[in-house]
Amino acid sequence: MDKTVNLIKLSVGTENVEGLAAWQATKRAQDPAGNPRHVTRMWPKREAEILNGGSIYWVIKGVIQCRQTILRLDEYISADGIRRCAIVLDPKLIRTETALKRPFQGWRYLPVEDSPADLSEARANEASLPPELSAALADIGVR
């Protein structure tokens, strides 16, 4: 069976999941078809594993809070002529159990076995907790 790997990325400047959704709804954050995308300098070497059902897990205020399925990786040539990778995402943000994550640069691979579980359907529509409370709860293991 083919292996799957996820990505993890800081959502810099985002206060909560709703803020990430609002940013992704802007034209600037979308591909020509209207799908949200994240443009990055580095092209993942493990592309086949990512495209085998991988997701990007978003760290908001030091806590993993949600994920999105990765649809594809597109070549993107920026205004400066540099080739970049556009990670094209399913628009649906799936809330996950919270997990603390220290700051890091760029994106990182996140093995499936280390990825937080999705929240149940009953909890998926709950409003985001304040970042400080979410981090405190994750710190003591409450999800």
N, C-alpha and C positions, 0 to 999 in steps of 0.2 A: 504494500500500500504506500502511496506517495505521502511524504511528510508535509506537514503544514507548520508555518511559523507566523507569528504576529509581529507587529511593530508597536512601539510605545513612543509617544511624543508629548512634550510639554505644550499646553495650549496657553502660550504667553499672553498676558493681558486679559485673560478671560476670568470672570468672577464666579461663573457657575455654568451648568450644562445649558441653561437657557441662553446665556450669552454666547456660547459656542454655536448654538443653533442660529441665533440672530446673525452672527458674522457669516456663517456658511450660506445664509439666505441672500447675501449681497452678490451682485454681479461680479465684483472683483474676486470673490472666493470661488467662482464657479467656472467649469469648462464651458465650451460653446453650447453643449446640450443641456446645461443647467445643473449638472451634478457638482456637488462640492468637491474641491480638490485642494491638496496641500502641495505646494511647489517647494522642492528641496534641491540642494546642490548635488548630493550624492545619489547615484543610482544603486538600489540594493542588489548585491551580488546573488542573494538567495531569492531572486524574482519568482522562480517556479514554485517555491514553497509558499511564498506570500500569496500568489495567485491561486493556490490550491485551498481556498477557503479562509485565508488569513484576514485579520482585522487590524485596525489601528486603535490602540487604547490611549485615551486622552487623559493626561495628568493636569488637573485643574487645582491651583492653589496647593500643590504638594500632595494631592490625593488622586489616584486613579478613580474616575467616576463614571466613565462611559466608554463605549467603543462604536466603531463603524466598520462594516464590511468593506474591504478593498475590492473594487471592481476591476481596476486595471492600472497599469503604469504607462503614462504617455510621455513622449519626448516633448519638452517645452523649451523653446529658444527664447531667452529673455531679451529685453531691449538692448542689453550690452553684448548680445551675440553669443552668450555662453549657454551651452546645452545643459538643461536641468531635467529633473524627474518630477512629473506631476502625478501625485498619488491620487487617483480618482476614486471617490468614495460613494457608497450608497447613502442617500440623504438621511436615512433613518438612524437616529442616535439611540443606541441600546444602553440603558443604564446597567451598571455592574455593581457588584459588591465593592466597597471602598477598600483601598490599600494605599498605605503611605509610600511615597516615592521621592527620593532625594533629587534635587535639580541635576540636570545633565544637559549637554549640548546636542543639538540635532535630534535624530531618532535613533532608536536601538531596537535590536531584535528582542522579542519576548516569546520564549517557548510556550507552547499551548499549555503545558502542565503547570506553568507559573502564572498563567493569566487568571484574573479574577472571574468568578462565575457571573453570569447575567442575573439581574434581579428577577424575581418572579413577576408574572403579569400583574398580580395584585399590587406590587410595589413599584412597578415601572413608571407609573404616572404621578408618583409623589413629587412634590416640589423639592428642589435641591435644598439640602441643609446649608446653613452658613458655613463657609470654608473652615473656620476655626473649629466648629463643632464636629464637622465631618472628619477633620484631621485628628481631633482628640478621640473620637470613637474608633477610628481605624487604629490609632496608637494602642488602645487597650483591647483590640481584637473584636470589637462590635461592628457588625456589618449591617 
